[in-house]
């Protein structure tokens, strides 16, 4: 439990969470672009693209998306741990500190659903 009684501790933790949120979203977006790059290469130059190349870009992209979803979930978990360690005096009156936690959890969930949709779409 924090004994600082200073709301700046909460705000520092929130800034860290938001930094991880941006990183997670960037990884997910990059993974989606990499996943689609193989299909783009196949559409632009079918004679030069190899099926293994398309499959490789698919799986590399999926791994980036999974990494983004996991980093979002882990950062939400870490932030929840920090929130539990803070004293009530460290929360400004009426401040909703759990919104960032909800957003990161939602990003993790949507990243996981994207991975499932991509894999099911590739298999089906």
VOVOTOR-157021 format. One record per residue (C-alpha): x, y, z; chain; residue in one letter. Coordinates in nm, 4 decimals, padded with zeros to 6 digits. Layout:
! VOVOTOR-157021
<<X Y Z> 'A' 'A'>
...
//
This chain:
! VOVOTOR-157021
<<00.0000 00.0000 00.0000> 'A' 'X'>
<<00.1298 00.3411 -00.0957> 'A' 'X'>
<<00.1970 00.5844 00.1846> 'A' 'X'>
<<00.2713 00.8860 -00.0341> 'A' 'X'>
<<-00.0839 01.0299 -00.0235> 'A' 'X'>
<<-00.0093 01.2002 -00.3530> 'A' 'X'>
<<-00.2422 01.1737 -00.6564> 'A' 'X'>
<<00.0587 01.2107 -00.8882> 'A' 'X'>
<<00.1325 00.8426 -00.8241> 'A' 'X'>
<<-00.2059 00.7537 -00.9761> 'A' 'X'>
<<-00.1491 00.9840 -01.2718> 'A' 'X'>
<<00.1971 00.8380 -01.3370> 'A' 'X'>
<<00.0499 00.4881 -01.3361> 'A' 'X'>
<<-00.2248 00.6026 -01.5718> 'A' 'X'>
<<00.0262 00.7578 -01.8120> 'A' 'X'>
<<00.2165 00.4300 -01.8148> 'A' 'X'>
<<-00.1046 00.2393 -01.8867> 'A' 'X'>
<<-00.1884 00.4728 -02.1737> 'A' 'X'>
<<00.1605 00.4304 -02.3171> 'A' 'X'>
<<00.1128 00.0549 -02.3141> 'A' 'X'>
<<-00.2284 00.1055 -02.4731> 'A' 'X'>
<<-00.0721 00.2950 -02.7632> 'A' 'X'>
<<00.1944 00.0277 -02.7977> 'A' 'X'>
<<-00.0680 -00.2477 -02.7999> 'A' 'X'>
<<-00.2786 -00.0732 -03.0625> 'A' 'X'>
<<00.0310 -00.0141 -03.2762> 'A' 'X'>
<<00.1294 -00.3812 -03.2575> 'A' 'X'>
<<-00.2226 -00.4908 -03.3494> 'A' 'X'>
<<-00.2398 -00.2481 -03.6430> 'A' 'X'>
<<00.1067 -00.3466 -03.7640> 'A' 'X'>
<<00.0163 -00.7142 -03.7374> 'A' 'X'>
<<-00.2964 -00.6597 -03.9429> 'A' 'X'>
<<-00.0959 -00.4787 -04.2121> 'A' 'X'>
<<00.1658 -00.7553 -04.2213> 'A' 'X'>
<<-00.1099 -01.0173 -04.2371> 'A' 'X'>
<<-00.2672 -00.8418 -04.5369> 'A' 'X'>
<<00.0679 -00.7765 -04.7100> 'A' 'X'>
<<00.0898 -01.1322 -04.8382> 'A' 'X'>
<<-00.2532 -01.1055 -04.9955> 'A' 'X'>
<<-00.1588 -00.7719 -05.1507> 'A' 'X'>
<<00.1587 -00.9176 -05.2992> 'A' 'X'>
<<-00.0403 -01.2089 -05.4341> 'A' 'X'>
<<-00.2955 -00.9750 -05.5943> 'A' 'X'>
<<-00.0358 -00.7390 -05.7452> 'A' 'X'>
<<00.2109 -00.9967 -05.8748> 'A' 'X'>
<<00.0586 -01.3449 -05.8711> 'A' 'X'>
<<00.3429 -01.4928 -06.0747> 'A' 'X'>
<<00.6047 -01.3693 -05.8269> 'A' 'X'>
<<00.4280 -01.4611 -05.5042> 'A' 'X'>
<<00.4660 -01.8022 -05.3490> 'A' 'X'>
<<00.1921 -01.9622 -05.1358> 'A' 'X'>
<<00.4436 -02.0167 -04.8551> 'A' 'X'>
<<00.5227 -01.6439 -04.8589> 'A' 'X'>
<<00.1538 -01.5576 -04.8209> 'A' 'X'>
<<00.1204 -01.8081 -04.5363> 'A' 'X'>
<<00.4350 -01.6750 -04.3665> 'A' 'X'>
<<00.3126 -01.3141 -04.3734> 'A' 'X'>
<<-00.0227 -01.4351 -04.2392> 'A' 'X'>
<<00.1317 -01.6058 -03.9368> 'A' 'X'>
<<00.3814 -01.3265 -03.8686> 'A' 'X'>
<<00.0930 -01.0791 -03.8707> 'A' 'X'>
<<-00.1117 -01.2984 -03.6374> 'A' 'X'>
<<00.1823 -01.3192 -03.3960> 'A' 'X'>
<<00.2076 -00.9382 -03.3882> 'A' 'X'>
<<-00.1665 -00.9113 -03.3209> 'A' 'X'>
<<-00.1418 -01.1667 -03.0391> 'A' 'X'>
<<00.1560 -00.9773 -02.8947> 'A' 'X'>
<<-00.0464 -00.6549 -02.8991> 'A' 'X'>
<<-00.3476 -00.8191 -02.7332> 'A' 'X'>
<<-00.1300 -00.9798 -02.4661> 'A' 'X'>
<<00.0535 -00.6564 -02.3906> 'A' 'X'>
<<-00.2811 -00.4806 -02.3517> 'A' 'X'>
<<-00.4107 -00.7501 -02.1168> 'A' 'X'>
<<-00.0900 -00.7574 -01.9123> 'A' 'X'>
<<-00.0753 -00.3790 -01.8777> 'A' 'X'>
<<-00.4404 -00.3739 -01.7645> 'A' 'X'>
<<-00.3562 -00.6358 -01.5030> 'A' 'X'>
<<-00.0531 -00.4379 -01.3830> 'A' 'X'>
<<-00.2588 -00.1191 -01.3603> 'A' 'X'>
<<-00.5240 -00.2994 -01.1549> 'A' 'X'>
<<-00.2501 -00.4101 -00.9139> 'A' 'X'>
<<-00.1298 -00.0496 -00.8815> 'A' 'X'>
<<-00.4857 00.0770 -00.8218> 'A' 'X'>
<<-00.5336 -00.1734 -00.5387> 'A' 'X'>
<<-00.2112 -00.0563 -00.3760> 'A' 'X'>
<<-00.3110 00.3122 -00.3625> 'A' 'X'>
<<-00.4623 00.4785 -00.0586> 'A' 'X'>
<<-00.8027 00.6501 -00.0943> 'A' 'X'>
<<-00.6317 00.9885 -00.0472> 'A' 'X'>
<<-00.4402 00.9333 -00.3704> 'A' 'X'>
<<-00.7591 00.9384 -00.5785> 'A' 'X'>
<<-00.8981 01.2840 -00.6615> 'A' 'X'>
<<-01.2649 01.3205 -00.5621> 'A' 'X'>
<<-01.4939 01.1861 -00.8330> 'A' 'X'>
<<-01.2068 01.0632 -01.0510> 'A' 'X'>
<<-01.2918 00.7473 -01.2493> 'A' 'X'>
<<-00.9570 00.5692 -01.2494> 'A' 'X'>
<<-01.0929 00.2440 -01.3895> 'A' 'X'>
<<-01.1785 00.3740 -01.7383> 'A' 'X'>
<<-00.8254 00.3129 -01.8633> 'A' 'X'>
<<-00.8449 -00.0388 -01.7264> 'A' 'X'>
<<-01.1705 -00.0989 -01.9143> 'A' 'X'>
<<-01.0310 00.0378 -02.2406> 'A' 'X'>
<<-00.7181 -00.1767 -02.2221> 'A' 'X'>
<<-00.9265 -00.4822 -02.1398> 'A' 'X'>
<<-01.1493 -00.4108 -02.4386> 'A' 'X'>
<<-00.8477 -00.3686 -02.6687> 'A' 'X'>
<<-00.7148 -00.7052 -02.5484> 'A' 'X'>
<<-01.0527 -00.8703 -02.6074> 'A' 'X'>
<<-01.0952 -00.7200 -02.9546> 'A' 'X'>
<<-00.7384 -00.8163 -03.0478> 'A' 'X'>
<<-00.8124 -01.1735 -02.9456> 'A' 'X'>
<<-01.1357 -01.1727 -03.1461> 'A' 'X'>
<<-00.9451 -01.0382 -03.4488> 'A' 'X'>
<<-00.6981 -01.3258 -03.4254> 'A' 'X'>
<<-00.9832 -01.5766 -03.4079> 'A' 'X'>
<<-01.1605 -01.4143 -03.7037> 'A' 'X'>
<<-00.8432 -01.4158 -03.9142> 'A' 'X'>
<<-00.7625 -01.7782 -03.8380> 'A' 'X'>
<<-01.1208 -01.8967 -03.8940> 'A' 'X'>
<<-01.1333 -01.6952 -04.2177> 'A' 'X'>
<<-00.8065 -01.8520 -04.3352> 'A' 'X'>
<<-00.9122 -02.2064 -04.2492> 'A' 'X'>
<<-01.2753 -02.1796 -04.3624> 'A' 'X'>
//
